């Protein structure tokens, strides 16, 4: 899905970073397809739990600061940050801020799934629909909220992308 995302939404950059761990497979594919070096430019603290399910915004923001640490190698670099989805957008916005604070000159966000626009009733504990960033905003409005260039996989290829890779 990362290779497909690179074809659909290329970016001029110096590094491709995943948002660990969910963005790693797509970031590897994006890197391979573009030839932009892959880097573990964000280190994840494995002792901090899932931030997007915390009960209030203050706890979610504090959790993100504790959970992710950008490496110094992002300083002065144009980075493509790849993740699998955006739910509320708050974690993503905080990560983009942290990358700029660490010295990144540009941040290009690429999301390997279509925008999350509704709740999931099959086991994923999402917020109320009005808290989902893409439920009532355009991709441009989400881009303004997170503070980076943004491209998401189109809805039409959500399932098609799962079958695109040849069997090993």
N, C-alpha and C positions, 0 to 999 in steps of 0.2 A: 504494500500500500504506500510505502514511502517513495518507491521508485515512480509510481503513478503520480503521487503528489508533486514530485520534482518536475515531472513533465507538465503538469497542469498549472503549477505555481512556482516557477523557478525564482531564485533570488541571487543577486551578486553578493557573495559573502566570503569570509575567510575561514569560518568554522561552522560545523553543524553540531548542535548539542541536543541531546534528548532531555526531556523532563523525566527524571528517573521515577519509576522503572517503566511506567506505562508508555512512554514515548520512545524507548530504545529501539524496538524493531523497526519502526517507521523511520527513525533518524538514521539508522544504518542504511536502509534502502535509499533514503534521500541522498546521503553522502555518496553511495556507490553510483547512483544515477548521474549526479552532478560533478563528481570528482572533487568536491569540496571536502577537506579533511574532517573526519569524525573526531569529536573530543568529548570526554566526560567532564565538561566544563562546569557542571553543577554536581556537587556531592550531596548525597542524601543521607541524613542521619536516620539510621534504621530503627532507632529507639523512639521515634516520634510516630504516633499512629496516624490514621486517616484524618486529614484536616477538613475535607469538604463535608464531613458528617458531624462536625462539632455543632453544638446547639446554638451558639451565637457568633456574630461576626468578629468580636474581639478575640475570642478563643481561636477562631480560624486563622486570623492574621498573626497572632502570636505563634501558633503552630507552624505556619509557613516559615517564619523567621528562624525557628529552631530546626526545621526539617531540611532546608536547602541552603547550601553555601556555595556561592560562585567561586571558581578558581581565578587566580590572578592572570592566567593566560587569556582571559576574555578582554583584558584592558587593551584599548585601541583597536579592537577587532570588530568587524561586521559579522554578526552571528545569526544563524538560522536556528531557532528553537522549535523542536518538534514534540508534540504531545498527541495522545490519542483522542482527547476530547476537552471541551470546556463545559463545565456545569454552571456554576454561578459566575465565573470570571474573576473572582476575587483572588484566588490563589495565583492564577495566571498573571493578573495585574501586578501582584506583589513580586513575583519572580522577574517580570520584565523590569520593574523598578530596581530590584537588587542587581540585575545585570548592568543596568546603566550606572548604578552607584559603584559597581566594580570596575567601571571604565569602558564598557562596550560602546563603540561609536554608533552602531546601528543594531536594532533587534528586529528580526523578521520572524514572525510566529506562523508556523504551519501546523494545521490540525488534520490528522489522518481520517477523521470521521466527519460525517455531516453534522451541522449544529444540533445540539440537544434542545429540542423545542417542547418536549412534553415529559410527563412523569413515566416511570417504568413500573408496571405493576407485577413484574416477575422477579422480584428479589433485590433490586437496586434501590437503596434508601436515598432517593433524591429529595431535594427541597420541593416546596410547593411550586406549582407551575409558574407563578408570578416571580419567583426567585431565580428561575432559570434564565440566564442572560440572553439566550437566543429566542426565548418564547415570544418576546414582544419587541425585539430589536433586529435591525438589519445587520449584515456582516460589517458594514461601515460603522454603525453605531457601536458594535462590539469592539471593533478596532480602536475607536476613540477611547473606549472604556479601559482597554488593556494597555494602550500606549505604545503599540508596535504595529508594523504592517502585518496584515493578517490574511490568510487564505485557509479555507476549510474545504474538505472533500465535498463534492456535490452530492446531494441526496441520491441522484440517479445511479451513482456508482457505489453506493454503500454496500450492497450485497455483491455486485459484480467484482469489486476489488478483492473479495475473499477467494474468488475462484481464478484469479489472474495468474498466480504463481504456478509454475509446473511442479509436479510431484517429484520428490527427491528419491 
